[in-house]
Amino acid sequence: MEEDDKGVRLDKLLTDRLAHLPEPPSRSRIRVLIETGQVREAAGGTSGMIIEPSAKVKPGAAFTVTLPPPAPAEPQAQDIPLTIVYEDETLIVIDKPAGLVVHPAPGNPDMTLVNALLAHCPDGFTGIGGEIRPGIVHRIDKDTSGLLVVAKTEGALKALQAQFAAHGRDGRLSRAYIAFVWGKPGTFRGTIDAPLGRSAQNRRKMAVRKDGREAITHFQVAESYGEPEALVSRLVCRLETGRTHQIRVHLTHKGHPLLGDPIYGGSHATRKVKLSPDAQACLAALGRQALHACELGFEHPVTGEQMLFESPLPADLAALEAALRQT
């Protein structure tokens, strides 16, 4: 890169430099490419992965960009069963099963919640078209189960997004999760206030970072299992912010990673030998992090009514809970 490029954001610079292509990528697509490891910086004979679209460019830096075939502009409708908790003309509340991705993305081009919603609503989402995430207000991880709300109109989308942007601090939005974690926190109730950002070592992971975005999780111990020591605890976590992997990273940061978490809980996996055979079997069958979005409350974007929805533990977590109580 040239001297004039010094201090320019990486996503802006690459957008400008690739504008000559027959089908130049948009700045938003450039950001996705950076975050998914498709952009690398050549430095000192080695190739390093760039993970921050906002990274400032240094003089003399050279970059390689991999441009995979773009995903279809409009996801296709697919007949995928949905558990609909509530629906009206403006929104849908879904109880998402573990294993279902919310929207198409690299590695998951179809068979997502968006594809299922397009089949459920064949007339499409009013005022929300031509996007890869039509109507999506918020997300939960692929292997997290539980409640989420989807907008069916442009007005509902903007109104609900405003509530999520306020993080519930205005009293309109509430989100609660049930989390099964290793060990027991030192306090019955507490708050984890630790900023989060992409891990510098592994772009697939988030990490507590001083330069990260504000992230606040409130937790309360609902039950503990195992005597004489508390091998596992069931927590109720409430989000004040909604960062990627927030609960998973925050609880790991405090020394209590989620059971079954393949990304953040590996260092505690050997503790499973202390569980009862039934609990070990349930954990092995779980195949995912033990996290469930059990409560979702928000103000209806049209009527102003305060809506509150609850979801019981799915079968796999209910079986794990029953087995833990016998430990």
C-alpha positions, 0 to 999 in steps of 0.5 A: 500500500502507498503512503497516502493509504496510511491510517485508512480503514482496511475495509474502505481501502480494499473496497476502493482498490477492488472497484475495478473488478467486473463485479466489485464487492461492496464494502459490507461484503469486504467486511464479511470477507475480512471477518471470515479469514479471506483477507491476509497480510503478507509481512516478513515472508509470512501470511497473517490473517486480518480479522478486524475490518476497522484495522488501520493500514500501514505503509508498505503493507500488502494484502491478498483477498480471496473472493469466493462465489457470492451467495444468492442475493435472495435465499430460497424458500425451503420446507423446514419445520418450525416451532412458532410460539406467536405470530401476527401480521408484523412479527413471528416468535420462533422457538429455534432448535439447536443445530439450525443456523439463523441466516445464510452465511459462508458454510451455511448457504441454505437450510437456515431459519431464513429459508424456513421462514420464506417457505412459511410466508410465501408472500415474503417479508413486506418491505424487506426484500433482496437481503440475505437476512430478511426480517432478522432482528437478532441471532442466537448461535447455531447450537443454542436453542430457544426464542427469537423474534423475526419482523415481517414488515420494515416498520416492525424490523426498525422498531424491534432493532431499536429495542435491541440497540437499547439493550433493555436499558429502557425497560422494553426488552428482556432476554434470559438464558439457562446455562449449565456450567462447570463448577459454581460461581463464588456468589449466588448472583453477579454481573460480568462486565468485560469487553469482547472482541475477536480473538487475536489467536483464533478468528473463530473465537471471541475473547475478553479484550480491553479494546473490545465492545462493551459486554455485560451479563448478569447471572444467578445460580438456580441449582447446583449438582454433585456432592460434596463439591458442586460439579455443575451449576444451572445459571439463569443469565440475563443480557444487558448487551448482545455480543457474539458468544457473549455468555459463552465467553463471559462464563469461561472468563470467570472459570465456569465454561458451558458444558459441551462447548466445543470452542470455549470449554475444552480445558474443562472436558476432563471433569466429565469423569466425575459425573454419574454414568447417566450424566456422562451419557447425556452430555455425550449425546448433547453434542452442543453447548448447554445453553437455551434462550428461555425468555424473550420479552419486548414491546410490540412494535405496533400495539405497544403491548409488552410481550413476554414469551418463555420456552421450556428446556428442550428434550436434550437439556431436560435429560441432562438436568434430570441426570445431573440431579442424580449425580 
